[in-house]
Amino acid sequence: MLDFLFTGWGAFWMTLFMLLPFAFIFFYVIHRKSVVDSGPSGSTDKKMSRLEGIWLTVVFVVFVGVNLASLKFMPTIASAHAATTRTDIQSIDLSAKSWAYELSSREIEAGRPVRFSGRSTDTMHGFAVYHPDGRMLFTMMLMPGLSKPTSLVHTFKEPGKYKVRCLEYCGVAHHAMQDELTIVKSN
């Protein structure tokens, strides 16, 4: 419902919305103690004023609320949700080795979740998928020697050509380790 608050410019404005009240209170306290009443405080250290208690409660509630609302945008939570609620998951097995990817398929249907299961055969590699407009959608770290593959579930919403790049420096030809996924309209 309020997805726009946690992605793109919405995340920026949400951060600003949360920082402005804190900055206002901070500067209010600094101004008050440096200009209005620069002497020692008249209150006891052990007694918290009612205003402080209300302020701390509001801060705690806002902080916890925003963090709980943003949980569904974490890749691991989104993957787990898609894996448990959908039965039509497409699967792509991938293997990363010296400056190349081996993918079981490079064509994916838009609107259907796809499980990427990846391994590295030689050294650390990354598997980062970029939207056609240049935004990174997700990244996976592929480590050699793991008993189970690294796995992530993602649903592509729009058809197009999506770039795949390695984000872990893997040697002299690291810059050439790229591939492409084609997302097609669902039937």
N, C-alpha and C positions, 0 to 999 in steps of 0.2 A: 504494500500500500504506500509506504513512504520510502520506497527504494531510492528515489532521487536524492535523499538526504545523505546517503552513504556512498555515492559514486560520483565521479567527475566533479563539476563545480558545486554540486550539492554538498559534498564532503568539505570543500573549502568554506562554504558559507556556514555549515554546521559548526566547524571548528571556530570560526570567527564569532558566531553566536555564543559559543561557550566561553571564549576568552574575554570578550568585552565586559561582562559583569565582573569577572575576577580582576581585570585591569582597573575598572572603575573603583571597586572597593579598595584595591591596593593603593591607588593614588589618593583616594579619600583619606585613608588612614595615614599615609605619609604626610599629606598636606596638614591634616589635623594635628599630628604630633610635632611637626616642624614649624608651623605658623600659628595655629590657633592656641594650642596648649603644649608648649615645649617643656614644661616641667614634668616631674615624675608622676606616674599614674596614681590616682587615688584609690584604685580598687585593689583588693587583695589578690595575690597570685592564685589562691586555691579556689576562688569563686569565678565561675564562668558566667558572663552576663547573658541575659535572655536573647539578645540580638546575636551574640556569638553562637549560641546553641542553635538558633533558627538558621543562621547562615551555614553552619557546618552540616546541618540536616539537609538543607537544600542542595548544597554541593554534593553530598553523598548520594542523594536520590537522583540527581541529574547525571552524575558520573556513572552510577550503576545502570540507570535506565538506558543511556546512550550505548554503553557497552553491551548490554543484553540485546538491544535492538540491532546492533551491528553484527552479532554472531553469525547470522545466516549468510553473511557476505564472505566469511572465511572459507577459503577453498576446501579445507578438510570437512567442514560442516556441510557445505553445498554438495560435495561429493558423496558424503554419507547419506544425505537426504535423497539425492537422485538414485543412489544404489538401492535404497530400501523402499522407495515409492514407485519406481518405474520397472517394468519388465521388458521393455523394448530397447534395452541398452545395446548400442553398437560397440564392438570391441576392436581395438587396434593394438597390436603388439608391435613394439619398436625395440630396436637394438642400436646402441650408439657405439661406434668404434672409430678409430683414427680418422677424424674429419668427415664422417658420413653417418647418415641414419639409414637403417633398413626398417621400412614400415610395411606392415601387412596390408595396408590400404591407404591410399591418399585421397579418397573420395568419401565424403561424409554427408549425411542428410541433415539439413537444418531442422531445428526443432526437436530432434531426438538426442538424448544424452549419449555420449560416447565415452567409453572407458579406455584410457591410454594406460597400457602396462609396459613399462620400459626397464631395460637393463643396459649396463655398460659392460663391454667386453675387455676394456683395457685400462682406462683411467677415468677420472671424474669428468662428467659431461653434464651440460644443461639441456633442457628441452623446453624452450620458451616459444609460445605461440602468440603471434601478433595479428590483430585485426587489420583489415585492408587500410584503415585510416592511420595506422601506426601505433595504436594503443596496445600495450601488452595485456593479454587476457589472463594468462597463467604461466607458471614455470614449474618445472620438475627438476630435481637434482637426481642424476643417475650415477650411482656408485658401484664400482666393481666389487664382486665377491659376495653380494647379498643373496641370501637363500630365496627370498621372494622378490618379485619385481616391484619397483616403485609404481604406484597406481594413483590415478586421478580421474574423476568423472566431470565432464564439462558438456554443456549444451550450447551449441552454436545457434544463434538466433537469425543471422543473416547469411545469405549465400555470398560467395566471393572467393578470392584467392587469399589464403592466410599464410603468412611467412612463419617458418620455424627456424630458430637460431639457437646455437649453443651459447650459454652465458657463463660457462666455466672454462677458464683458459685451459686448453687441452693440448697445446703444442704449437709448433711453428705454423701450421695451416689452420689454426683455430678460426680465423676470419672467414674461411671458405666453408665452414661447417654450417650449411643452410639447406633448407628443404622447403616444400610448399604443400599445403593441404587445400583441396578444392571442396568447398561447401556448396552443395546443390540444394535446390528447393525440394521439399518432401513431396512425395506423390499424393 
